[in-house]
């Protein structure tokens, strides 16, 4: 049963923890994208945020021409102990996806801010407090970051970009804090329990363990915690993550995104083995005014790699998918130049 336990752990890394916008004219959307990189074209700054019960830390990356205003992208990390750079202690190696993404945006005159969510990286918590971190805590933190960054006069627009689980956090926080635009990077289109069950069913079909998974989710849906978790399933139903699961399962990403009235870009990765195409389609169907893009050859950590190539999750030499950069920069520059957002 060891291979099953390993696979379930892998799943958990990415599943736990004005005017109405109109589609841009293609001529506007396909604006010039800077492809060359130079470390002198951006400047790094550390920021902190004191919440009511902890202190959060993150990295601001600015284009070097600081005398002008720039649009800023708030990058919200995916699930599990994924830090501000998209690295996790549960995976071998570092992929540095968010760091690379921030640098590419800076080259194209777009600022960014990425942070360690509470309990992760520099945003440390005591073991007791970490066990009680809720989904709403993550939403509240993202909302406070948006509000703090909006007060900074260096930024003309605040664009929220949530990756994987961070997509749902970003969708809700963007509405709460009135962000100017939203980017969903390989985000779920269904409640989390449905996505996890679909993934686990493929591996456990015909095994009694699948019935146990279904039973555990029934308990969580009732708002109750699971006692005496099967050791093989402990990475998925860890007692310290059950409150988080109970809360996040109550949110339907498609319904949440439908409540937004800002420019939205939905990115799907064709080689993603965690998030399926139907998730992106559900988000798009809920918000037809959004722009939906599928990036060929891109995997869940936003790099070009074959679906079965799990080494890409820890390869710092593999760049972020170039087509993704093109889509993000084109979308952001269109929103910034056209002024279509409400603010």
C-alpha positions as CSV (number, residue, x, y, z in Angstrom):
1,X,0.0,0.0,0.0
2,X,3.0,2.3,0.2
3,X,2.7,3.6,-3.4
4,X,-0.9,4.6,-2.7
5,X,0.2,6.6,0.4
6,X,2.9,8.4,-1.6
7,X,0.4,9.3,-4.4
8,X,-2.1,10.6,-1.9
9,X,0.6,12.7,-0.3
10,X,1.4,14.1,-3.7
11,X,-2.3,15.1,-4.3
12,X,-2.4,16.9,-1.0
13,X,0.5,19.1,-2.0
14,X,-1.8,20.8,-4.4
15,X,-5.2,20.5,-2.9
16,X,-5.1,21.3,0.8
17,X,-4.0,23.9,2.4
18,X,-17.5,50.5,-13.3
19,X,-17.9,49.1,-16.6
20,X,-18.5,45.4,-17.1
21,X,-15.3,43.8,-18.5
22,X,-15.3,43.1,-22.2
23,X,-13.0,40.8,-24.2
24,X,-10.0,42.7,-25.4
25,X,-9.4,43.5,-29.0
26,X,-6.7,41.0,-30.3
27,X,-4.6,43.9,-31.6
28,X,-4.5,45.4,-28.1
29,X,-4.0,42.1,-26.4
30,X,-0.9,41.1,-28.4
31,X,1.2,44.0,-27.4
32,X,5.0,43.8,-27.3
33,X,6.4,41.5,-24.7
34,X,9.9,42.0,-23.4
35,X,11.8,38.7,-23.6
36,X,15.3,39.7,-22.5
37,X,16.2,39.7,-18.8
38,X,18.6,41.7,-16.8
39,X,19.0,41.7,-13.0
40,X,19.3,45.5,-13.1
41,X,15.8,46.0,-14.4
42,X,14.1,45.2,-11.1
43,X,14.6,46.0,-7.4
44,X,13.6,43.7,-4.4
45,X,12.0,44.8,-1.2
46,X,10.8,42.8,1.9
47,X,7.4,43.7,3.3
48,X,5.6,42.5,6.4
49,X,2.0,42.6,7.6
50,X,0.9,42.4,11.2
51,X,-2.5,40.6,11.4
52,X,-4.5,40.2,14.6
53,X,-2.6,37.0,15.6
54,X,0.6,36.7,13.6
55,X,3.0,38.5,11.3
56,X,3.3,37.7,7.6
57,X,6.3,38.3,5.3
58,X,6.7,38.6,1.6
59,X,8.8,39.9,-1.3
60,X,8.0,42.9,-3.5
61,X,9.7,43.0,-6.9
62,X,9.6,46.3,-8.7
63,X,10.8,47.5,-12.1
64,X,13.8,49.7,-11.7
65,X,12.1,52.8,-13.1
66,X,10.5,53.5,-9.7
67,X,9.6,57.1,-10.5
68,X,6.4,56.0,-12.3
69,X,3.4,54.0,-11.2
70,X,3.1,50.3,-12.2
71,X,0.4,47.7,-12.0
72,X,1.1,45.2,-9.3
73,X,0.3,41.4,-9.3
74,X,-0.3,39.8,-5.9
75,X,0.8,36.2,-6.3
76,X,-1.0,33.8,-3.9
77,X,0.6,30.4,-3.5
78,X,-1.0,27.0,-3.8
79,X,-1.7,24.5,-1.1
80,X,0.4,22.6,1.3
81,X,3.6,24.2,2.7
82,X,4.3,26.0,-0.5
83,X,6.3,29.2,0.1
84,X,6.4,32.5,-1.7
85,X,8.7,31.1,-4.4
86,X,6.5,28.0,-5.0
87,X,8.9,25.6,-3.2
88,X,7.8,22.9,-0.7
89,X,9.8,20.9,1.8
90,X,7.6,17.9,0.8
91,X,9.2,17.9,-2.7
92,X,12.8,17.2,-3.7
93,X,14.5,20.3,-5.1
94,X,13.1,23.8,-5.8
95,X,11.1,24.9,-8.8
96,X,11.2,28.7,-7.9
97,X,8.1,29.2,-10.2
98,X,6.7,32.3,-8.4
99,X,10.2,33.9,-8.2
100,X,10.7,33.4,-11.9
101,X,7.3,34.7,-12.7
102,X,7.9,37.8,-10.6
103,X,11.1,38.5,-12.4
104,X,9.5,38.1,-15.9
105,X,6.8,40.5,-14.9
106,X,9.3,43.1,-13.6
107,X,11.2,42.9,-16.9
108,X,7.9,43.8,-18.5
109,X,7.3,46.8,-16.3
110,X,4.9,45.0,-13.9
111,X,5.5,44.9,-10.2
112,X,4.6,41.9,-8.1
113,X,4.3,40.8,-4.5
114,X,4.5,37.2,-3.3
115,X,4.3,36.1,0.3
116,X,4.6,33.2,2.7
117,X,1.1,32.3,3.9
118,X,0.6,32.0,7.6
119,X,2.5,29.0,9.1
120,X,4.8,28.7,6.1
121,X,8.3,30.0,5.5
122,X,9.1,33.2,7.3
123,X,5.4,33.6,8.4
124,X,5.9,31.3,11.4
125,X,3.3,30.0,13.8
126,X,3.4,27.9,16.9
127,X,2.4,24.3,16.4
128,X,-0.7,24.9,18.4
129,X,-1.8,27.8,16.3
130,X,-0.8,26.1,13.1
131,X,-3.2,23.3,13.8
132,X,-6.1,25.8,13.9
133,X,-5.3,27.7,10.7
134,X,-8.5,28.0,8.7
135,X,-9.3,28.7,5.1
136,X,-10.9,32.0,6.2
137,X,-7.6,33.0,7.7
138,X,-5.9,32.6,4.3
139,X,-8.7,34.7,2.7
140,X,-8.5,37.4,5.4
141,X,-4.7,37.5,5.0
142,X,-4.9,38.0,1.2
143,X,-7.5,40.6,1.7
144,X,-5.3,42.6,4.1
145,X,-2.4,42.4,1.7
146,X,-4.5,43.8,-1.1
147,X,-5.6,46.6,1.1
148,X,-2.1,47.4,2.2
149,X,-0.7,47.4,-1.3
150,X,-3.5,49.6,-2.5
151,X,-2.4,52.3,-0.1
152,X,1.1,52.3,-1.8
153,X,1.0,55.1,-4.4
154,X,3.6,53.3,-6.5
155,X,1.0,51.0,-7.8
156,X,-1.7,52.0,-10.3
157,X,-3.7,48.7,-10.3
158,X,-3.9,45.7,-8.0
159,X,-4.2,42.4,-9.9
160,X,-4.7,39.2,-7.9
161,X,-3.1,36.0,-9.3
162,X,-3.9,32.9,-7.3
163,X,-2.3,29.5,-8.2
164,X,-4.1,26.2,-7.6
165,X,-5.8,26.4,-4.2
166,X,-4.6,30.1,-4.2
167,X,-7.0,30.7,-7.0
168,X,-10.0,30.3,-4.8
169,X,-8.4,32.3,-2.0
170,X,-7.7,35.1,-4.6
171,X,-11.3,35.0,-6.1
172,X,-12.8,35.6,-2.7
173,X,-10.2,38.1,-1.5
174,X,-10.4,40.1,-4.8
175,X,-14.1,40.7,-4.2
176,X,-13.7,41.5,-0.6
177,X,-10.9,44.0,-1.2
178,X,-12.2,45.3,-4.6
179,X,-9.1,44.3,-6.6
180,X,-8.8,45.6,-10.2
181,X,-8.4,42.3,-12.0
182,X,-8.1,38.5,-11.3
183,X,-5.9,35.8,-12.8
184,X,-6.7,32.2,-12.0
185,X,-3.7,30.0,-12.5
186,X,-4.7,26.3,-12.8
187,X,-7.5,26.9,-10.2
188,X,-10.3,24.5,-9.2
189,X,-13.7,25.0,-10.7
190,X,-15.5,22.7,-8.2
191,X,-15.5,22.3,-4.5
192,X,-12.3,20.8,-3.2
193,X,-13.8,17.5,-2.0
194,X,-15.1,16.8,-5.5
195,X,-11.6,17.4,-7.1
196,X,-9.8,15.2,-4.5
197,X,-12.3,12.4,-4.7
198,X,-12.0,12.3,-8.5
199,X,-8.2,12.1,-8.2
200,X,-8.2,9.4,-5.4
201,X,-10.9,7.3,-7.1
202,X,-8.5,6.7,-10.1
203,X,-5.9,5.2,-7.7
204,X,-8.2,3.4,-5.3
205,X,-10.9,2.1,-7.6
206,X,-12.1,-1.3,-6.3
207,X,-10.2,-1.0,-3.0
208,X,-12.0,-0.8,0.5
209,X,-9.8,2.3,1.1
210,X,-11.9,4.3,-1.3
211,X,-15.0,3.7,0.8
212,X,-13.1,5.0,3.8
213,X,-12.2,8.2,1.8
214,X,-15.9,8.7,1.0
215,X,-16.9,8.1,4.6
216,X,-14.3,10.6,5.9
217,X,-15.6,13.3,3.5
218,X,-19.2,12.7,4.6
219,X,-18.0,13.4,8.2
220,X,-16.3,16.6,7.1
221,X,-19.3,17.8,5.2
222,X,-21.3,17.6,8.4
223,X,-18.8,19.9,10.0
224,X,-17.4,17.2,12.2
225,X,-13.8,16.1,12.7
226,X,-12.5,12.6,12.0
227,X,-11.1,10.5,14.8
228,X,-8.6,7.7,14.4
229,X,-7.7,8.4,10.8
230,X,-6.4,5.4,8.8
231,X,-2.6,5.9,8.7
232,X,-2.5,5.5,4.9
233,X,-4.8,8.5,4.6
234,X,-3.2,10.7,7.3
235,X,-1.6,13.0,4.8
236,X,-5.0,13.9,3.4
237,X,-7.0,13.9,6.6
238,X,-4.4,15.1,9.1
239,X,-6.2,16.3,12.2
240,X,-4.4,19.6,11.9
241,X,-5.9,20.2,8.4
242,X,-9.5,19.0,9.0
243,X,-10.8,22.4,10.0
244,X,-9.3,23.9,6.8
245,X,-11.0,21.1,4.7
246,X,-14.3,21.7,6.4
247,X,-14.2,25.3,5.5
248,X,-12.8,25.2,2.0
249,X,-15.3,22.5,0.9
250,X,-18.1,24.9,1.6
251,X,-17.0,27.2,-1.3
252,X,-17.8,26.5,-5.0
253,X,-15.1,28.4,-7.0
254,X,-17.5,28.7,-10.0
255,X,-20.2,30.4,-7.9
256,X,-17.5,32.6,-6.3
257,X,-16.0,33.8,-9.6
258,X,-19.5,34.6,-10.9
259,X,-19.8,37.3,-8.3
260,X,-16.9,39.3,-9.7
261,X,-17.3,42.2,-12.1
262,X,-13.6,42.8,-13.0
263,X,-11.3,41.7,-15.8
264,X,-10.6,38.0,-15.4
265,X,-8.0,35.7,-17.0
266,X,-8.4,31.9,-16.5
267,X,-5.3,29.9,-17.3
268,X,-5.5,26.1,-17.8
269,X,-2.3,24.0,-18.1
270,X,-2.8,21.2,-20.8
271,X,-0.3,18.9,-19.0
272,X,-1.7,19.4,-15.5
273,X,-2.3,16.1,-13.6
274,X,-4.0,17.8,-10.7
275,X,-6.5,20.2,-12.2
276,X,-8.6,19.1,-15.2
277,X,-9.8,21.1,-18.2
278,X,-13.3,20.9,-16.9
279,X,-12.4,23.0,-13.9
280,X,-11.3,25.8,-16.2
281,X,-14.4,25.4,-18.2
282,X,-16.6,25.6,-15.1
283,X,-15.0,28.8,-14.1
284,X,-15.4,30.2,-17.6
285,X,-19.0,29.1,-17.9
286,X,-19.7,30.8,-14.6
287,X,-18.1,34.0,-16.0
288,X,-18.3,34.1,-19.8
289,X,-16.8,37.6,-19.9
290,X,-13.5,36.2,-18.7
291,X,-10.7,35.2,-21.0
292,X,-9.9,31.5,-21.0
293,X,-6.5,30.3,-22.2
294,X,-5.1,26.8,-22.3
295,X,-1.3,26.7,-22.3
296,X,0.0,23.8,-24.4
297,X,2.7,21.6,-22.7
298,X,2.5,23.4,-19.4
299,X,2.2,21.5,-16.1
300,X,0.7,22.3,-12.7
301,X,3.7,24.3,-11.6
302,X,3.5,26.5,-14.7
303,X,6.5,24.9,-16.6
304,X,6.6,23.1,-19.9
305,X,7.0,19.4,-19.1
306,X,5.4,16.1,-19.9
307,X,2.5,15.1,-17.5
308,X,4.5,12.2,-16.0
309,X,7.7,14.2,-15.5
310,X,7.4,14.9,-11.8
311,X,11.1,16.0,-11.7
312,X,9.8,19.3,-13.1
313,X,8.2,20.1,-9.7
314,X,11.7,20.4,-8.3
315,X,13.8,21.7,-11.2
316,X,15.1,25.3,-10.7
317,X,16.7,25.3,-14.1
318,X,13.4,24.8,-16.0
319,X,11.9,28.2,-16.8
320,X,8.3,29.2,-16.4
321,X,6.3,28.5,-19.6
322,X,7.1,31.4,-22.1
323,X,3.5,31.3,-23.4
324,X,2.2,31.9,-19.9
325,X,4.3,35.0,-19.6
326,X,3.0,36.3,-22.9
327,X,-0.6,35.8,-21.8
328,X,-0.1,37.4,-18.4
329,X,1.7,40.4,-19.7
330,X,-0.7,41.0,-22.5
331,X,-3.7,40.7,-20.2
332,X,-2.2,43.0,-17.5
333,X,-1.0,45.6,-20.0
334,X,-4.4,45.7,-21.7
335,X,-6.2,46.2,-18.4
336,X,-3.8,48.8,-17.3
337,X,-3.7,50.8,-20.5
338,X,-7.4,50.6,-21.3
339,X,-8.6,51.4,-17.8
340,X,-11.5,49.0,-18.0
341,X,-11.6,48.1,-14.3
342,X,-13.9,50.0,-12.0
343,X,-11.3,51.8,-10.0
